[in-house]
Amino acid sequence: MVDITHKSNTLRYAKAQAVLLVSKVETIEMIEQNKVPKGNVFEMAKAAGLLAIKSTHLSIPDCHPLPIEYAAVGYEISGLEIKVTMELKTIYKTGVEVEAMHGASIVALTLYDMLKPIDPKIEIRSIRLLEKKGGKSSYPVNSKRPVELAIVVCSDSIAAGKKEDRAGRIIAEKLTEYGIREKYYKIIPDEKEAIEEEMKYLRKLAPDLIIFTGGTGLSPRDITPESIRPYLDREIPGIEEAIRSYGQDRTPYAMLSRSVAGLMDKSLVLVIPGSSRGASESIDAIFPAALHIFKVLDTRFKH
């Protein structure tokens, strides 16, 4: 199965359709008059479809078990065609389109099974996905211009050449997925003066996105948040909360991180953990949704 542990829960929606074709008008009339010998066709097929969506992962090997939080089966008769729709919703890390198609297919097969004694020529014409929403595809990067990135690694040991920088490179690599261009990259010791000097320089450089990694812990040398906050025009606590919440789903120690997010002029400034895992999870937690801020800023500073 594909690893989805790095994904965040979002509202997922899918609508699938199956189309059956009967061979005679009498079949439709018997359905509408509830005279099919095997019983109420639509109600029985609906029940089968609802059972099917809950067990999709038992039939499709690579599907993840997931909670189905809403399901609706619909029918439409048009001439000799019966159109079946299956709509599903969940709040989860992966989509429900396969579950919706599986449910629609089982509804169609159940209809076939119940109707074949009176109409041997009935056939299932198609099964297809009509619509899906949720996940990263529903929250695309909305900025009309390229986003330029500045990364500053705050670490005494890395600045001294005693350790290799991994967190900074992970951040840069992950953000290339969203077309973000690295404009500036620097490694500095975790010292107040060095951090303040970088903030002054970055205010002039004015990249769209500034990420400091490191110095967010609780040791005496971890002073990155305190050094950066005075330069922020406005903090964005929701981003900070999202990073910590995402981290705590994976390790309880995430509650000790002191991540910071805010605006300095038109730049989004982020302070995230310096460990490779902490940096990686912080990026996964808020991107690409955080890039919506640049659409807001572009509108704000348009005139």
C-alpha positions as CSV (number, residue, x, y, z in Angstrom):
1,M,0.0,0.0,0.0
2,V,1.1,3.5,-0.7
3,D,2.4,5.5,2.3
4,I,-0.1,8.2,3.1
5,T,1.2,9.0,6.7
6,H,2.6,12.3,5.5
7,K,-0.7,13.5,4.2
8,S,-3.2,15.7,6.1
9,N,-6.9,15.1,6.6
10,T,-9.1,17.2,4.3
11,L,-12.8,16.9,3.2
12,R,-12.9,14.4,0.4
13,Y,-15.9,14.0,-2.0
14,A,-16.5,11.7,-4.9
15,K,-19.4,11.0,-7.2
16,A,-19.5,7.9,-9.5
17,Q,-22.0,6.6,-12.0
18,A,-23.0,3.3,-13.4
19,V,-25.3,2.9,-16.4
20,L,-27.5,-0.1,-17.1
21,L,-29.5,-0.8,-20.3
22,V,-32.5,-3.0,-20.2
23,S,-33.9,-4.5,-23.4
24,K,-37.6,-3.8,-23.0
25,V,-40.1,-1.3,-21.6
26,E,-41.8,-3.9,-19.6
27,T,-38.7,-4.3,-17.4
28,I,-38.8,-0.6,-16.5
29,E,-42.6,-0.8,-15.8
30,M,-42.1,-3.8,-13.4
31,I,-39.4,-1.8,-11.5
32,E,-41.6,1.3,-11.2
33,Q,-44.6,-0.8,-10.1
34,N,-42.4,-2.8,-7.7
35,K,-43.5,-6.1,-9.3
36,V,-40.0,-7.7,-9.8
37,P,-40.2,-11.2,-8.3
38,K,-37.0,-10.8,-6.3
39,G,-38.3,-7.8,-4.5
40,N,-37.8,-4.0,-4.4
41,V,-34.9,-3.6,-6.8
42,F,-33.7,-0.2,-5.9
43,E,-33.8,-0.6,-2.2
44,M,-32.0,-4.0,-2.3
45,A,-29.3,-2.6,-4.7
46,K,-28.9,0.4,-2.5
47,A,-28.3,-1.7,0.6
48,A,-25.7,-3.8,-1.4
49,G,-23.9,-0.6,-2.5
50,L,-23.7,0.8,1.0
51,L,-22.2,-2.5,2.3
52,A,-19.8,-2.5,-0.7
53,I,-18.3,1.0,-0.1
54,K,-17.4,0.0,3.5
55,S,-15.5,-3.0,2.3
56,T,-13.7,-1.6,-0.7
57,H,-10.3,-2.2,0.9
58,L,-11.1,-5.9,1.2
59,S,-11.7,-6.2,-2.6
60,I,-9.1,-3.8,-4.0
61,P,-5.6,-4.7,-2.6
62,D,-4.0,-1.2,-2.7
63,C,-7.0,0.6,-1.2
64,H,-6.7,2.0,2.4
65,P,-9.5,1.4,4.8
66,L,-11.1,4.7,5.5
67,P,-14.2,6.1,7.4
68,I,-17.2,6.7,5.1
69,E,-19.0,9.7,6.8
70,Y,-21.7,10.2,4.1
71,A,-23.1,8.1,1.4
72,A,-26.0,8.6,-1.0
73,V,-27.3,6.4,-3.8
74,G,-29.4,7.9,-6.6
75,Y,-31.4,6.5,-9.5
76,E,-32.5,8.1,-12.8
77,I,-34.6,6.3,-15.4
78,S,-34.3,7.6,-18.9
79,G,-35.9,5.5,-21.6
80,L,-34.4,2.0,-21.2
81,E,-31.4,3.3,-19.3
82,I,-31.0,3.2,-15.5
83,K,-28.4,5.6,-14.2
84,V,-27.0,4.9,-10.8
85,T,-25.0,7.5,-8.8
86,M,-23.0,7.0,-5.7
87,E,-21.9,10.1,-3.7
88,L,-19.4,9.8,-0.8
89,K,-17.8,12.1,1.7
90,T,-15.1,11.6,4.3
91,I,-12.5,13.6,6.2
92,Y,-9.4,11.7,5.6
93,K,-5.9,11.6,4.1
94,T,-6.9,9.9,0.8
95,G,-9.8,10.1,-1.6
96,V,-13.0,8.1,-1.9
97,E,-13.3,7.8,-5.7
98,V,-12.5,4.1,-5.8
99,E,-15.0,3.5,-3.0
100,A,-17.6,5.5,-5.0
101,M,-17.0,3.5,-8.2
102,H,-16.9,0.2,-6.3
103,G,-20.3,1.1,-4.7
104,A,-21.8,2.1,-8.0
105,S,-20.6,-1.1,-9.6
106,I,-22.1,-3.3,-6.9
107,V,-25.4,-1.4,-7.1
108,A,-25.4,-2.1,-10.9
109,L,-24.5,-5.8,-10.4
110,T,-27.3,-6.2,-7.8
111,L,-29.7,-4.6,-10.3
112,Y,-28.5,-7.0,-12.9
113,D,-28.9,-10.0,-10.7
114,M,-32.4,-9.1,-9.6
115,L,-33.6,-8.2,-13.2
116,K,-32.0,-11.0,-15.2
117,P,-34.8,-13.5,-14.6
118,I,-37.2,-11.1,-16.4
119,D,-34.8,-9.5,-18.8
120,P,-31.8,-11.8,-19.8
121,K,-30.5,-9.1,-22.2
122,I,-29.8,-6.5,-19.5
123,E,-26.3,-5.1,-19.6
124,I,-24.1,-2.8,-17.6
125,R,-22.9,-0.1,-20.0
126,S,-20.4,1.9,-18.1
127,I,-18.9,2.7,-14.7
128,R,-17.1,6.0,-14.3
129,L,-16.1,8.8,-11.9
130,L,-18.1,12.0,-12.4
131,E,-16.4,14.2,-9.8
132,K,-13.9,14.3,-7.0
133,K,-12.8,16.9,-4.6
134,G,-10.3,17.2,-1.7
135,G,-6.6,16.9,-1.1
136,K,-3.9,19.0,-2.7
137,S,-5.5,19.0,-6.1
138,S,-8.4,21.0,-4.7
139,Y,-6.0,23.6,-3.2
140,P,-3.7,24.6,-6.1
141,V,-1.0,27.2,-5.9
142,N,-2.9,30.4,-6.7
143,S,-0.2,33.0,-7.0
144,K,0.1,34.5,-10.5
145,R,3.8,34.8,-10.2
146,P,6.8,32.6,-9.3
147,V,7.4,32.4,-5.6
148,E,11.0,33.1,-4.5
149,L,12.5,31.4,-1.5
150,A,15.1,32.3,1.0
151,I,16.4,29.6,3.4
152,V,18.4,30.3,6.5
153,V,19.8,27.4,8.5
154,C,20.4,28.3,12.2
155,S,22.8,25.9,13.7
156,D,26.1,26.3,15.7
157,S,27.4,22.8,14.7
158,I,26.5,23.1,11.0
159,A,27.9,26.7,10.8
160,A,31.1,25.3,12.4
161,G,31.3,22.5,9.8
162,K,30.8,19.8,12.4
163,K,27.5,18.5,10.9
164,E,26.0,18.3,7.5
165,D,23.0,20.5,6.7
166,R,20.1,18.2,5.9
167,A,17.0,20.2,7.0
168,G,17.7,23.1,4.6
169,R,18.2,20.9,1.6
170,I,15.0,18.9,2.4
171,I,13.0,22.2,2.6
172,A,14.3,23.3,-0.8
173,E,13.7,20.0,-2.4
174,K,10.2,19.7,-1.1
175,L,9.2,23.1,-2.2
176,T,10.4,22.7,-5.8
177,E,7.3,20.4,-6.2
178,Y,5.3,23.6,-6.1
179,G,7.5,25.6,-8.5
180,I,9.1,27.6,-5.7
181,R,12.5,28.9,-6.7
182,E,15.4,29.1,-4.3
183,K,16.8,32.6,-4.4
184,Y,19.0,32.7,-1.2
185,Y,20.5,30.1,1.0
186,K,22.7,30.6,4.1
187,I,23.9,28.8,7.2
188,I,24.5,30.8,10.3
189,P,25.2,30.1,14.0
190,D,22.2,30.3,16.4
191,E,23.1,33.7,17.7
192,K,20.8,36.7,18.1
193,E,23.1,39.1,16.2
194,A,23.5,36.8,13.3
195,I,19.8,36.2,13.0
196,E,18.9,39.9,13.2
197,E,21.5,40.7,10.6
198,E,19.9,38.2,8.3
199,M,16.4,39.6,8.9
200,K,17.6,43.1,8.0
201,Y,19.2,41.8,4.8
202,L,16.2,39.7,3.9
203,R,13.9,42.7,4.4
204,K,15.9,44.5,1.6
205,L,16.1,41.3,-0.5
206,A,12.3,40.9,-0.2
207,P,11.8,37.2,-1.3
208,D,8.3,36.0,-1.1
209,L,9.0,33.2,1.3
210,I,11.6,33.2,4.1
211,I,12.2,30.0,6.1
212,F,14.5,29.8,9.1
213,T,15.1,26.3,10.2
214,G,16.6,25.5,13.6
215,G,16.7,27.1,17.1
216,T,13.0,26.4,17.9
217,G,13.6,24.1,20.9
218,L,14.0,24.9,24.6
219,S,17.8,24.9,25.1
220,P,19.5,28.2,26.1
221,R,20.9,28.5,22.6
222,D,17.5,28.1,20.9
223,I,16.7,31.8,20.4
224,T,15.5,31.9,16.8
225,P,11.8,32.7,17.6
226,E,12.6,35.5,20.0
227,S,15.1,37.0,17.5
228,I,12.6,37.0,14.6
229,R,9.3,38.0,16.2
230,P,10.3,41.7,16.6
231,Y,10.7,42.0,12.8
232,L,7.2,40.6,12.0
233,D,4.4,43.0,11.1
234,R,1.8,40.4,11.8
235,E,1.9,36.9,13.1
236,I,-0.1,34.0,11.6
237,P,-0.9,31.7,14.5
238,G,-3.0,29.3,12.4
239,I,0.1,28.2,10.5
240,E,2.0,27.7,13.8
241,E,-1.0,25.6,15.1
242,A,-1.1,23.5,11.9
243,I,2.6,22.7,12.1
244,R,2.4,21.6,15.8
245,S,-0.9,19.7,15.3
246,Y,0.5,17.8,12.3
247,G,3.7,17.0,14.3
248,Q,1.8,15.8,17.3
249,D,-0.1,13.2,15.3
250,R,3.4,11.7,14.7
251,T,5.3,12.4,17.9
252,P,4.2,13.9,21.2
253,Y,7.4,15.9,21.4
254,A,6.1,18.2,18.7
255,M,4.2,20.2,21.4
256,L,7.6,21.5,22.5
257,S,8.5,23.1,19.2
258,R,8.2,26.8,19.0
259,S,7.5,27.3,15.3
260,V,6.7,30.9,14.2
261,A,4.8,32.3,11.2
262,G,4.2,35.8,10.2
263,L,4.5,38.6,7.6
264,M,7.4,41.0,7.2
265,D,6.3,43.5,4.6
266,K,5.2,41.2,1.7
267,S,7.3,38.3,2.7
268,L,5.9,35.2,4.5
269,V,8.4,34.3,7.3
270,L,8.4,30.8,8.8
271,V,10.5,29.5,11.7
272,I,10.5,25.7,11.7
273,P,12.4,22.9,13.5
274,G,16.0,22.2,12.5
275,S,15.8,18.4,12.6
276,S,15.4,16.8,9.2
277,R,12.2,15.1,10.3
278,G,10.8,18.2,11.9
279,A,11.6,20.3,8.9
280,S,10.1,17.8,6.5
281,E,6.9,17.4,8.5
282,S,6.5,21.1,8.9
283,I,6.5,21.6,5.1
284,D,4.1,18.7,4.6
285,A,1.8,20.2,7.2
286,I,1.2,23.6,5.5
287,F,2.1,23.3,1.8
288,P,0.7,24.0,-0.7
289,A,-2.2,25.6,1.3
290,A,0.1,28.2,2.8
291,L,0.8,29.5,-0.7
292,H,-2.7,30.9,-0.9
293,I,-1.3,33.8,1.1
294,F,0.5,35.1,-2.0
295,K,-2.8,35.5,-3.8
296,V,-4.1,37.5,-0.9
297,L,-1.0,39.6,-0.8
298,D,-1.0,40.1,-4.6
299,T,-4.5,41.5,-4.2
300,R,-3.7,43.6,-1.2
301,F,-0.7,45.3,-2.9
302,K,-2.1,45.5,-6.4
303,H,-2.7,49.2,-6.3
